[in-house]
Amino acid sequence: MPAVAPMTDVFHMPVAQRDVNVRAQFIARTYGHLFGAIALFTAIEWFLMSTPIGESVLGVVLGLPWMAILGAFMLVSWVASRAAHSAKSKGVQYLALFAFVVMEAVIFLPLLAYAAVQAPGAIESAATVTLLGFGLLTAIAFMTRKDFSFLRTVLFWGGAMAFVAIIASFIFGFQLGVWFSVAMIAFAGAAILYDTSNVLHHYPEDRYVGAALGLFASVALMFWYVLRLFISRD
């Protein structure tokens, strides 16, 4: 009689190697948590932009050096992503996702507040374009079933170059224009393809919270630069 693999080994193998019901459940959980994260982000932004608390938070954020905010965001992102992808406790995974969404909401607040005053309708238009872009890229990944893991190297170097450009713009005082926003939208699109491919091919079934966090980060990045693009038109 052949030996039976331990349950932990089965549970942690890539979901692509499991049966169709397990794969379907994992995908449903991942996208359910993704849309939950988007709903939470929207609710936090609505609260901040419609209450005096939001004005206080905005004042604090605008009073801090942008490099300090960027550094804090990168630290929270790294810790949250690592926890969501490696922590055994589901509570820790959910806490990581919640912390990441809250940090994104704080980072977005000045941009959204500016857009609401200076470019009416830009937020809604950018959100619509982002969701359409996300839907199209997701459909491509699902229909082709292609493994886009080769994009990892492209995203690594593209992200490094973007980071250097952002730092240089602060040090030397030049503006990152429209073409930078366009390039970053393309970068975010590649990240969505990569993340969706990982959902289909590489994540184990117990990591749907981490998978949702990765997708949310890529969608938020696309929304940021689409919104910047709409603002630049006004």
Secondary structure, DSSP 8 states (H G I E B T S, - for coil): ------HHHHHHSBGGGS-HHHHHHHHHHHHHHHHHHHHHHHHHHHHHHHSHHHHHHHHHHHHS-HHHHHHHHHHHHHHHHHHHHH-S-HHHHHHHHHHHHHHHHHHHHHHHHHHHHHSTTHHHHHHHHHHHHHHHHHHHHHHH----TTHHHHHHHHHHHHHHHHHHHHHH-----HHHHHHHHHHHHHHHHHHHHHHHHT-BTT-HHHHHHHHHHHHHHHHHHHHHHHHHT-
